[in-house]
Amino acid sequence: MSTGKAARLDRIGTEGRYLVVPMDHGITLGAVKGLKDIESTIDAITRGGADSILTQKGIAGRVHGNKNDAGYIVHLNGSTAIGPDENDKRMTGTVEDAIRVGADAVSFHINVGSTYEPKQIEDLAEVTTEADRYGMPVLAMAYARGPDIDPDDPDYNEAAGHAVRLAEELGADVVKTGYTGDAETFQHVVESTSLPVVIAGGSKGTDQETLEMVRGAMDAGAAGVSMGRSIFQHDDPEAITQGVAAVIHDDASAEEAAREAGLAVEA
């Protein structure tokens, strides 16, 4: 690994663990709760302990100045929820674009098992090649999604494991994927790659569900989270970030983390 890439990985994480908050949902969902006044949300989240913020390139000017020295990741593809197929992620920028707007890393979404997988494989491979020239880390968001993949299938962890391995094979540096529901099944996913694995937050749940999910992932060997709506749409984004950070960086239990952050979690 180049010196530049190692230095930039340090900027988006802490000692090999990552609390990334993606806030690129404006391209997918529009200006939903938490994203209208994105400046205040970013300030609260980074005060709460987020290692890095992730957006599309056009929002960069609203990130810098509000991120309290946290890292910054620019996402390079996207789609909309009102378009013909949300799984059809298209390129929205380049590594050079990300460098110009002050990013410390780039990210790219691929749906492994979808009808768009072939093109997304090509695009991710091009991104990792370009990024390597600049010493820029790549966070691959590699999801097992497609007509033949059922998240409720007992063997879903096999598909998720395939997705994270694909990301490593294509040259990513960190990989994000969906949580399989428990530490036992997610351990297979983590063991499928030598890359740091972070989990997606998924749809917004209760504070208890969020913290227990993070705790389960960490117990399975995950390196952290890349969690969006469960954090930026929370009524108290700073507090939920503090709770998640306590699990990731302080090895706290869900109950301990909730108590430290002042969150209400059932006994």
C-alpha positions in Angstrom: 0.0 0.0 0.0 1.3 3.4 -0.9 2.1 6.0 1.8 -0.6 8.3 0.4 -3.3 5.7 0.5 -2.3 4.7 4.1 -2.4 8.3 5.2 -5.8 8.8 3.7 -7.2 5.6 5.2 -6.2 7.1 8.6 -8.2 10.2 7.8 -11.5 8.3 7.2 -11.1 5.9 10.2 -9.5 5.5 13.5 -6.9 2.7 14.1 -8.4 0.5 11.4 -12.0 1.0 12.6 -14.6 3.0 10.7 -17.7 5.0 11.5 -18.7 6.4 8.1 -21.9 8.3 7.7 -23.1 8.3 4.1 -25.3 11.3 3.3 -25.5 10.9 -0.5 -29.2 10.0 -0.3 -30.2 13.4 -1.7 -29.6 12.0 -5.2 -31.7 8.8 -4.4 -34.5 10.1 -2.2 -34.3 13.9 -2.5 -34.0 16.4 0.4 -35.3 14.2 3.1 -35.2 14.8 6.9 -31.6 15.4 7.9 -30.4 16.6 4.5 -32.1 19.9 4.0 -29.9 21.6 6.5 -27.1 19.2 5.9 -24.5 21.6 7.4 -26.1 21.3 10.9 -26.5 17.5 10.6 -22.8 17.1 9.6 -21.7 19.3 12.5 -23.8 17.2 15.0 -22.6 13.8 13.6 -19.0 14.7 13.5 -19.2 16.2 17.0 -20.7 12.9 18.0 -17.6 11.0 16.8 -18.1 10.0 13.2 -14.8 9.3 11.5 -15.9 10.4 8.1 -18.8 11.8 6.0 -19.7 10.7 2.6 -21.6 12.7 -0.1 -21.8 13.2 -3.8 -19.3 15.7 -5.2 -21.7 18.6 -5.6 -22.3 18.8 -1.8 -18.6 19.1 -1.0 -18.9 22.9 -0.4 -21.5 22.2 2.3 -19.3 19.5 4.0 -16.0 21.4 4.5 -16.3 23.8 7.4 -18.9 21.7 9.2 -17.1 18.3 9.5 -14.9 19.1 12.6 -11.8 17.6 11.1 -13.5 14.3 10.2 -12.6 12.6 6.9 -14.5 13.1 3.6 -15.5 10.5 1.1 -17.0 11.3 -2.3 -19.4 8.7 -3.8 -19.0 8.1 -7.6 -22.3 6.5 -8.7 -26.0 6.8 -8.0 -29.6 6.4 -9.1 -33.0 7.7 -8.0 -35.9 6.0 -6.2 -38.3 7.4 -8.7 -36.4 6.2 -11.7 -37.1 2.9 -13.6 -34.7 0.8 -11.4 -32.9 2.0 -8.3 -30.4 -0.8 -8.7 -29.1 0.7 -12.0 -26.3 2.8 -10.4 -24.6 5.1 -13.0 -21.3 7.0 -12.8 -21.6 10.5 -11.2 -18.0 11.4 -10.9 -14.3 10.4 -11.2 -11.4 10.1 -8.8 -10.0 13.3 -10.2 -13.4 15.1 -9.4 -13.1 13.8 -5.8 -9.5 15.1 -5.5 -10.6 18.5 -6.7 -13.3 18.8 -4.1 -11.0 17.8 -1.2 -11.9 14.1 -0.7 -9.8 11.7 1.3 -11.3 8.6 -0.4 -13.9 7.6 -2.9 -16.7 5.1 -2.8 -18.6 3.1 -5.4 -21.8 1.0 -5.2 -22.2 -2.4 -6.9 -25.2 -4.7 -6.8 -23.7 -8.2 -7.1 -26.2 -10.6 -8.7 -28.3 -7.9 -10.4 -28.8 -7.5 -14.1 -26.5 -4.4 -13.9 -23.6 -6.4 -12.3 -21.4 -6.7 -15.5 -21.3 -3.0 -16.1 -20.8 -2.2 -12.5 -17.9 -4.6 -12.3 -16.3 -2.8 -15.2 -16.9 0.6 -13.6 -15.5 -0.4 -10.2 -12.4 -1.9 -11.8 -11.8 1.4 -13.6 -12.3 3.3 -10.4 -9.9 1.2 -8.4 -7.3 1.5 -11.2 -7.6 5.3 -11.3 -7.7 5.6 -7.5 -4.5 3.6 -7.2 -2.6 6.0 -9.4 -3.4 8.8 -7.0 -3.0 6.8 -3.7 -6.7 7.3 -3.1 -8.6 4.6 -1.0 -11.7 3.0 -2.4 -14.7 2.0 -0.3 -16.7 -0.5 -2.3 -20.4 -0.8 -1.3 -20.8 -4.4 -2.5 -24.3 -5.7 -1.9 -25.8 -9.1 -2.8 -28.9 -8.0 -4.6 -30.7 -9.5 -7.6 -33.6 -11.6 -8.8 -32.1 -14.8 -7.4 -31.0 -13.4 -4.1 -33.3 -13.4 -1.0 -32.0 -11.7 2.1 -34.2 -14.0 4.2 -32.7 -17.1 2.7 -30.6 -19.1 5.2 -27.7 -19.1 2.7 -27.8 -15.3 2.2 -24.5 -15.0 3.9 -22.9 -17.0 1.1 -24.0 -14.4 -1.4 -22.9 -11.5 0.9 -19.5 -13.3 1.3 -19.2 -13.5 -2.5 -20.0 -9.8 -2.8 -17.2 -8.7 -0.4 -14.7 -11.0 -2.0 -15.5 -9.5 -5.4 -14.7 -6.1 -4.0 -11.3 -7.3 -2.9 -10.6 -9.0 -6.2 -11.4 -5.7 -8.0 -8.9 -3.7 -5.9 -11.0 -2.0 -3.2 -9.5 -1.1 0.2 -12.6 -1.2 2.4 -15.9 -3.0 1.7 -19.4 -2.3 2.9 -22.2 -4.8 2.7 -25.6 -5.6 4.4 -25.7 -7.3 7.8 -26.9 -10.9 7.7 -28.8 -10.6 10.9 -26.5 -12.2 13.5 -22.8 -12.5 14.4 -22.6 -16.2 13.5 -23.7 -15.8 9.9 -21.8 -12.5 9.4 -18.6 -14.1 10.5 -18.5 -16.0 7.2 -18.8 -12.7 5.3 -15.9 -11.2 7.3 -13.8 -14.3 6.7 -14.5 -14.1 2.9 -12.1 -11.2 2.5 -8.9 -9.8 3.9 -10.4 -6.3 3.6 -11.9 -4.4 6.5 -15.7 -5.0 6.3 -18.2 -2.4 7.4 -22.0 -2.9 7.6 -24.7 -0.8 6.1 -27.3 0.6 8.4 -30.3 -0.4 6.3 -33.7 1.0 7.1 -34.0 3.1 10.2 -34.7 1.0 13.3 -34.9 1.7 17.1 -31.9 2.8 19.0 -31.7 -0.6 20.6 -31.9 -2.4 17.2 -29.2 -0.1 15.8 -26.7 -0.6 18.6 -27.3 -4.4 18.9 -26.7 -4.7 15.1 -23.5 -2.9 15.4 -22.4 -4.9 18.4 -23.2 -8.2 16.5 -21.2 -7.1 13.5 -18.2 -6.1 15.6 -18.4 -9.5 17.5 -18.2 -11.2 14.1 -15.0 -9.3 13.2 -16.3 -6.3 11.3 -14.3 -3.1 11.2 -17.2 -0.7 11.7 -20.2 0.7 9.9 -21.2 2.9 7.0 -24.6 4.0 8.4 -26.8 6.7 6.9 -30.4 7.1 7.7 -30.3 5.5 11.1 -27.9 8.3 12.1 -28.7 11.4 10.0 -32.5 11.0 10.3 -32.3 10.4 14.1 -34.0 13.0 16.3 -30.6 13.4 18.0 -27.9 12.6 15.4 -25.1 13.5 17.8 -26.3 11.1 20.5 -26.8 8.1 18.2 -23.4 8.8 16.7 -21.9 8.8 20.2 -23.6 5.5 20.9 -22.4 3.8 17.7 -18.9 5.2 18.2 -18.8 3.7 21.7 -19.5 0.2 20.3 -17.0 0.5 17.5 -14.1 2.4 19.1 -14.6 1.6 22.8 -15.9 -2.0 22.5 -18.9 -1.1 24.5 -22.0 -3.3 24.8 -25.2 -1.9 23.3 -26.5 -1.1 26.8 -23.3 0.6 27.8 -23.2 2.6 24.6 -26.8 3.7 25.0 -26.1 4.8 28.6 -23.0 6.8 27.7 -24.9 8.6 24.9 -28.1 9.2 26.9 -30.2 7.0 24.6 -33.2 5.0 25.9 -32.7 1.3 25.4 -34.9 -1.4 26.9 -33.2 -3.6 29.5 
